[in-house]
Amino acid sequence: MVARSFPRMRRLDIEIAWGAEEDLLYYAPLGARYEIRVNERLRGAPRRAIEGGLAHELCHIEADMRLGRVQKRLAWERYLRSERFEMREERAVERRVIELGWGAELLAFVRYARRLGCQFGRENGLLYGEIWRENARASFARL
C-alpha cells in the first residue's frame, strides 16, 4: 500500500499496531516517527476494510508531511479545537483516499464500522453516499 500510493513515505518510520481505545484507528506524530493504532474491534474485519482505514490514516500523514514543524503544530491545535477545521480536514483526507484509488476499501471500512455500531456524520468525513459517488466518478475517470 505504501509503495503503491505513498512512495514518499517508504523511508518513514511508521509503526502500525493494535491499541486504539476510543477510535477505530488513529494516527499520531511522535517526533520523526509516526504511529497508527488500530482498535481490537477491527481484528475480525475483512482485509479491504482495514486497508480503507489505513489509507485514511496514511493520507493524514501525507498531508502533515507537507507542513513544516511549526505549521504542523498549529494545524494539530486547530484540528483539536475547531470542529469546522476537523470536518474540513477529514473530508479532504477521504477525497484523497478516493483519488489514490482506495475508495472501495474506504467503503468497506465504513460498512464494517457501521456493523460495529459506529455512526458517521459530516464531522467524521464524507458520508457513505458521497464516498460511493466520488469513488464511482474517480473509477470512471481512471478508465
C-alpha positions in Angstrom: 0.0 0.0 0.0 2.7 2.5 1.0 4.9 1.6 -2.1 2.0 1.9 -4.5 0.2 5.0 -3.2 2.6 6.8 -0.8 6.1 6.3 -2.3 7.4 9.4 -0.4 6.7 7.5 2.8 8.7 4.4 2.1 11.6 5.5 4.2 9.5 6.9 7.1 9.3 5.2 10.5 5.6 4.3 10.7 4.5 1.9 13.3 1.1 0.2 12.9 -0.1 -1.7 15.9 -3.2 -2.7 17.8 -4.1 -0.4 20.7 -6.6 2.3 19.8 -9.2 2.5 22.5 -11.8 5.0 21.5 -11.4 5.5 17.8 -11.3 2.5 15.4 -8.0 3.9 14.1 -5.9 7.0 14.8 -2.6 8.4 13.7 -0.2 10.4 15.9 3.1 12.0 15.1 5.9 11.2 17.6 8.8 13.4 16.6 10.3 12.0 13.4 8.2 8.8 13.8 4.5 8.2 13.1 2.2 5.7 14.8 -1.1 4.3 13.6 -3.1 2.5 16.2 -5.9 0.1 15.4 -8.8 -0.8 17.7 -9.1 -4.5 18.7 -12.7 -4.4 17.4 -11.2 -4.5 13.9 -9.4 -7.8 14.3 -12.2 -9.7 12.5 -12.6 -7.1 9.8 -12.1 -8.0 6.2 -8.7 -7.0 4.7 -10.3 -4.4 2.4 -11.9 -2.7 5.5 -8.5 -2.5 7.3 -6.9 -1.2 4.1 -9.6 1.5 3.8 -8.9 2.7 7.4 -5.1 2.6 6.9 -5.3 4.5 3.7 -7.3 7.2 5.5 -4.6 7.5 8.3 -1.8 7.4 5.7 -3.4 10.3 3.9 -3.3 12.3 7.2 0.4 11.6 7.4 0.9 12.6 3.8 -0.9 15.9 4.5 1.2 16.5 7.6 4.4 15.8 5.6 3.8 18.9 3.5 3.9 21.1 6.6 6.8 22.4 8.5 7.3 21.7 12.2 5.5 24.9 13.4 2.8 24.6 10.7 2.1 21.0 11.8 1.8 22.0 15.4 -0.6 24.8 14.6 -2.6 22.5 12.3 -2.9 19.9 15.1 -4.0 22.6 17.6 -6.7 23.8 15.2 -7.8 20.2 14.5 -8.3 19.6 18.2 -10.0 22.9 18.9 -12.2 23.5 15.8 -14.9 21.1 14.7 -15.1 23.0 11.4 -11.4 22.6 10.8 -11.6 18.9 11.8 -14.5 18.3 9.4 -12.8 20.0 6.5 -9.6 18.0 7.2 -11.4 14.7 7.4 -13.4 15.3 4.2 -10.2 16.3 2.3 -8.4 13.2 3.5 -11.2 11.0 2.3 -11.2 12.7 -1.1 -7.5 12.0 -1.3 -8.1 8.3 -0.3 -10.5 8.0 -3.3 -8.2 9.9 -5.6 -5.4 7.4 -4.8 -7.7 4.5 -5.7 -8.7 3.2 -2.3 -12.4 4.3 -2.4 -13.7 0.7 -2.5 -11.6 -0.1 0.6 -12.9 3.1 2.3 -16.5 2.0 1.6 -15.7 -1.5 3.1 -14.3 0.2 6.2 -17.4 2.3 6.7 -19.7 -0.7 6.1 -17.7 -2.7 8.7 -17.7 0.2 11.2 -21.5 0.5 10.8 -21.8 -3.2 11.6 -19.9 -2.5 14.8 -22.4 0.2 15.7 -20.4 3.3 14.7 -22.2 6.2 13.1 -20.6 8.7 10.8 -21.7 12.3 10.1 -20.1 15.0 8.1 -17.8 15.8 11.0 -16.2 12.4 10.5 -15.6 12.9 6.8 -17.6 12.1 3.7 -20.9 10.4 4.1 -21.3 6.9 2.7 -23.3 8.1 -0.3 -20.7 10.8 -1.0 -17.8 8.2 -0.9 -19.8 5.9 -3.2 -20.5 8.7 -5.8 -17.0 10.2 -5.7 -15.5 6.7 -5.9 -17.7 5.9 -8.9 -16.6 9.1 -10.7 -12.9 8.5 -9.9 -13.2 4.9 -11.1 -14.8 6.0 -14.3 -12.2 8.7 -14.8 -9.4 6.1 -14.5 -10.8 4.0 -17.4 
